[in-house]
Amino acid sequence: MCKEIPNDKTNPNISCDLTEQFKTPLHIAAENGHLDIARILLEHDADILAKDSSGLTAMDLAEKTEHPHVMELLKTTASKSAF
């Protein structure tokens, strides 16, 4: 179902955090270990370098909350986008 949500008008980088920590959907997916959601967001150009109000990236949150599969996805994506 989630694969059908993103469309041309969807902004995967919008702050969607009601606690004013300015987390993007990718931050929230990474923090909660939602690998498939993170993958979909990255496929729709989610900003892997975006930082929340604490200066943390999605990769930082995946590491902090011990979600190694999400961390690996983010590392792989970051290395591909570095070129």
C-alpha positions in Angstrom: 0.0 0.0 0.0 2.7 2.5 0.9 4.3 2.1 -2.5 1.3 3.8 -4.0 1.4 6.9 -1.8 4.3 8.8 -3.3 3.5 10.7 -6.5 4.9 13.6 -8.5 3.6 16.1 -6.0 4.8 14.3 -2.9 7.7 15.9 -1.0 9.6 13.2 0.8 11.6 15.9 2.6 8.8 17.8 4.3 9.1 18.1 8.1 6.3 15.9 9.4 7.2 15.8 13.1 4.7 17.3 15.5 7.3 17.6 18.3 9.1 20.4 16.4 12.2 18.4 16.1 12.0 18.9 12.3 12.3 15.3 11.4 11.6 14.2 7.8 9.8 11.0 7.0 13.2 9.4 6.4 14.3 10.4 9.9 11.2 8.8 11.4 11.5 5.6 9.3 15.1 5.2 10.2 14.5 5.9 13.9 11.8 3.3 14.0 13.5 0.6 11.9 11.1 0.8 8.9 13.4 -0.5 6.2 10.8 -0.7 3.4 9.5 2.8 4.1 13.1 4.1 4.1 13.8 2.4 0.8 10.7 3.9 -0.8 11.5 7.4 0.5 15.0 7.1 -0.9 13.6 5.9 -4.3 11.7 9.2 -4.3 14.7 11.4 -3.6 14.5 11.8 0.2 17.4 13.9 1.4 19.8 11.5 3.1 21.8 14.4 4.5 18.9 16.3 6.1 19.4 17.1 9.7 16.8 17.4 12.5 16.8 20.2 15.1 19.4 18.2 17.0 21.7 18.1 14.0 21.1 14.3 13.5 20.7 12.7 10.1 18.5 9.6 9.4 21.7 7.5 9.5 22.5 8.9 12.9 19.1 8.0 14.2 19.3 4.5 12.8 22.6 4.0 14.5 21.4 5.5 17.8 18.3 3.3 17.9 20.2 0.2 16.7 18.6 -0.5 13.4 21.5 -2.0 11.4 19.5 -2.9 8.3 18.3 0.6 7.9 21.8 1.9 8.7 23.3 -0.3 5.9 20.7 0.9 3.4 21.5 4.5 4.2 25.2 3.9 4.0 24.9 2.2 0.7 22.7 5.0 -0.7 25.0 7.7 0.6 28.0 6.0 -1.0 26.2 5.8 -4.4 25.1 9.4 -4.2 28.6 10.6 -3.5 29.5 10.0 -7.1 
